[in-house]
């Protein structure tokens, strides 16, 4: 497994059906190696906006800037979705190759999370621009599509791992979490929709569905994270190109804390009083425990990243987007814990990590734009 395989696996250079004579247009050729991992850019951009919307420290201009970033993420989602459709139509052999690739296939979890992130941002921030009714309609559509695709990846990608791929003992990496995390994002973003649904069975069904997806994703993620820890203990630090994927482990950790807290907030509008209070208690006890492990993993991932950078081996590729969305979930998780406990430690952590998130996003976004304009990210490895 190579670092570049994560980005653009070696596939046939001429897809089936491409004419022998006459190259396709330049714009079309640039989409030949477009993979689902590109949607991580939408996730990373969207979380910058969403985390700012509820950050414990609010100041003039922050919400406006966050709304602009949400709009950027939404435009990026539309552009990438259109490009990916063209990719499947124009280069079906390459597209199927991504689906069957033992590394790239895991990044099929990115498109549903991109849909869910932008949808949540539409309700949190976009409502200021397009109104509540339009925001609810858009979020409802994006949440439904993202949830359906996320549940599909959570089942289909592990099944293909079990039945079609030969997995080496040292193969575990952070990308294995990508297909099983979308239901957790659905649980968190679905909690935002609960109060707007009709009272009674609609709200009850929604919150129970979100709780079920919370458990589905949490257990699968903990099993996978255990394998990643074992891989690090027995086989050492992965190749430099894969180091940023270690940060992906923060995703299900931070998102589970976020989901538990948001579901607790929505519980009073959908559940009997006893269960609503119990959910609030659970969200704090569970949240603090998982938050502690997330901080440990953050330190370990940062230490490995610094070690790799100091060795001069941390070269840019699309896995660098792993520095953004997972870190953002730790911010939203810290924010909901602060909301339930009023403990300053969570507010300070959220604000501090947000400063780091903005810096990481700025660097990764700039390098991505440069890579697209100069061509390296659009050429085969």
N, C-alpha and C positions, 0 to 999 in steps of 0.2 A: 504494500500500500504506500503510495507516495502522497506528498502534500498536494501536488498539483492534481492528483486524481480527484481530490475533493472538489475541485473547481471545474475542470473540464476533462473528463475521462477520454482516453484514446478510443475513438470510434471511427468507422469508415469515413473517408474523406469525401466520397461521392454517394449521397443518399440514393436509395433505390428510386428510379424514375427520373433522376436528374439527367438532362440531355448531355450526351458525350461532347458535343460541340457548343460553344457559347456559354460563358459564365453567367450566373444569375446576377441581377443588379447588386451593386455594392451594399445598399441598405439591407437587402435580403440576405446576402452572404454574412453580414455582421451578426445575424440572428441564428446562424447555424449552430453555434455552441451555447446558446442561451439555455440555462438550466433552472430548475426550481429554486436553487440556492440564491438566485438574485432577489427573490422576494424577502430575504433577510434585510435588505436595505429598506424596505417599507416598514418592517417590524421595528428596526432600529430607529428610524425617523419618527414613526408614530409614537413610540414610547417616550421620546423626548417631550412631545406635546402632552401626552396623557399624564405623565408623571408631574408635569408643571401645573396641571389643572387642579390638583389636590395637594400640592406641596404645602407643608406646615407653614413655611415662610412665604407669604404673598406680598408683592410690592407692585407699585404702578408700572404698567407696561408688560408685566410677566404674562398675563392672560392673553394680551394681544399678540405677543411674540409667539406664544404657544399655539394660538389659533393659526398663525401664518405657517408654522411648522406642520400642524395638522393638515392644512390645505396642500402643502408640499407632498406630504405622505399620500394623501388622497390622489393627487395628480400622478404621482409615481406609481401607485397601485393601478390606475387606469392604463397608463402607458405600458407597464410591464405585462399586464393581463392581455392587452392587444398584441404586444410583441410575442408573447408566449403562444397565443392562438396561431399567429403567422408561422411561428417556429414549428408547431405540430403539423400544420397544413403543408408547409414548404419542405420541411426536413423530418418526415415521420420516422425515418430510420434512426436518426440521432435522438429524437424524442423517446422512442422506445428503448434506445440504449441507455438513456438516463434512468428510465424506470427499472431496468434490469441490472443496473450497476450496483455492486455491493456497498459502495460509499455514497454516490450521488442519490440513490433511491431514498435514503433517509431524509433528504432535504425536501421531499414532497410534503413534509410537515410545515414548511415555511409559507406556502400560499394560503392555507386556511388561517394561520396565525396573522398573516398580513391583513386578510379580510376582517378578522375579529378586532384587530388593533385599530384599524381605521374606523370601523363601525363604532367602537367604544368612544373614540375621539370625536366622532360626529355628535354623539349624545352629550359628551362632556363639554366640548368646545364649539363644534359646528353649529349648535343650536343658536349661538349668538349671531350667526351670519344668516342662516337659512330658516330659522324659526324652529320651535319645538316639534310641531307636527311633522315637518319634513325630516327633521333629524331622527325622530322615532321611526319613520317609515324606512329611511335609508339604513339605520342601524338594525332594524328588524330583518331586512333583506340580507345584509352582510353577515349578521349573526347566524341566520339560518343556513346560508351557503357555507360559511366558515365552519359551523358545527357539523354539518353533513360531511364535508370534506375531511374534517379533523377526525371524526369517528371512523371514516373509511381508512385513513392513513394509520390510525391507531391499531386497526385490525389487519389491514392488508400488508403493510410493510413488515411487521414482525412475522406474519405467516410466510412471506416470501423468504425471510431470513431462515426460518425453521426448515423450509422445504426445498429451497433452490440454491442457496449460497453455502459455500464451504468457508466456515469462519475459522481463522487462525487464532491460536491462544492469545496473541497480543493485538487482536484486531479492535477491541473495544475502544471507542472514543466518544467524545461528547455528542457527536452527530447522531448517535444511536437514540438520543433522547428526543430528537426533533419530531418523529412521527407520533410519539405518545403524549407530548405536552399540549397539543391543540385542545383536547377536551378540558384541560385545566383553564386555559384561556377562555374557553366557552363558558365555564362555570363562573369565572370572575366577571366577564362582560354580560353574561345573562342575568347576574344579580342586579345590574344597573337597570335592566328592563322590567324586573318584577313589579315594582310599584306602579308602572304604567299599564299593566295588564288588567283586564276585568277581575273584580274580586271573586273569590270562590275557587273553583276547580282550575281555572286558568293560572292563577298565581301559585296555587299549591302544586300543580303539575310542573310548572316552570322551576320552582325552587327545588323540588325533589329531583328533577332531571339534572339540575346543576350540581346538586349534592352527589348524585350518582356519578357524574362525569368527574367531579372532584376526586372521588375514591378511585375510579378507574385509572385516572392519570397518575395520581399520587403513588399508588402501589406499583404500577409499571415503572414509574420513574425511579422509585427507591431501589427496585431490583436492578435496574440498568445502572444507576449510580454506583451500586455495590460492585458491579462488574468493572466499571471504570476505575474505581479505587483499587480493586484487585489487580487490574492491568498495570497500574502505576507502581504498585508494590512489587510485583513479580517481573515486570519488564522495563521499568524505568520510564523516564519522560519520553513522550512521543516525538516524532520528527518535528522540526521547527514549524513547518507549515500547518501542523495539526494542533500546536500549542494553544492557539486562540479558542479552539473548540472545548478546552477544559472549562472555559467560562460558561458554556451552555448549561452546565450542571446547576448554576445559580438560577436558571430559568424556572424549572419546576419548583425549586425551593421558595424563591421569592413569590412566584405566582400562586403557590398554594397558600401562603400566608395572606396574600391579597384576596384570593378567592374566599377563604374562610372568613375574613373580616367583612367583605362586602356582602356575603350571604347572611352573616349575622345582622348587618344593617337592614337587609331586606326582610329578615325573618318576621319582624313584628307585623308586617303587612300581609303575610301569607300563611303563617303558622299559628297554632294555638299558643297562648302566652307561655305555658310551661316549656314547650319546645323552642320557642323563640329565645327565651332567657338561657336555656341550656346551650343553644347554638352560640350565643354571645360568650358564655363562659368557655366553651370549647375553643372558640376562635382565638381567645387570649392565651389559654394554656398551650394549645397546639402552636399558635403563632410564635410565641416567645421561644419555645423549644426549637422549632424549625429555623427561626431567625438566627438563633445561636449557631446552629450548624452551618447556615448560609454564610455567616461572618467568618467562620473557620475556613470554609472552602474559598471564600473571597481572598483571604490571606494566602492560602496555598496556591491558588491560581495566579495571583499577582506575583508571588515569589518565583514561580516557574517561568512566568512571562519575563520578569526582569532578568533572570538568569539567562534565558535564551537571547534576550536583546543585548545583554552585555557581552555575550559570545559572538555578536554580530550575525546571528542566524535568523533573526525575526524579520523576514522579508514580507512585504505586503501581498496579500491575496484576499479573496472574498471572505475567508474565514474570519477576518478581522471584524466583521459585523457582529461576531460573537462577543465583542467587548461592549456592545450597546444594549440590546434588548434584555439579556439576562441581568445586567446591572440595573436596568430600569425597573425590573420586577422587584428587586431588593428595595428600591426607593418606594414603590407603591406599597409593598409589604410593611415597610417601616412606618409609612404614613398612616395606614389603617390601624396599626398597633398604637401609634400615638393618639389616634382618635378615640380608641377604646380605653387607654390607660392614662393618658395625659402625662406620660413619662417623658421627660425632656431628652433622654438618651435616644429615643426613637426619632424625635424631631431633628436633633443634631445629626444623626446618622443619615436621615433622608436628605437633608440639605447638603451635607458634605458629599454624599454619593452623587447627588444631582449635579454638582459642580464638575465632578469627575466625568459624569455621563455626557454632559455638554461638550467637554473637552475631547473626549474619545470620539463622539459623533462627528465633531468638526474635522478631526484628523482623518477618520475613516471615510467620511463623505468626500472630502477634498481629494484623497488618494483614489477613490473610486471614480470620480469625475475625470481626473487626470488619466486614469487607466483606460477609460472609455474613449476619451478624445484622442489619446495617442495610440490606442489599439491593442495593447497587451491583453486586456481582459476579454477581448472579443476574438482572440485568436486561439487555436487549439494549443494544448500544452505540448 
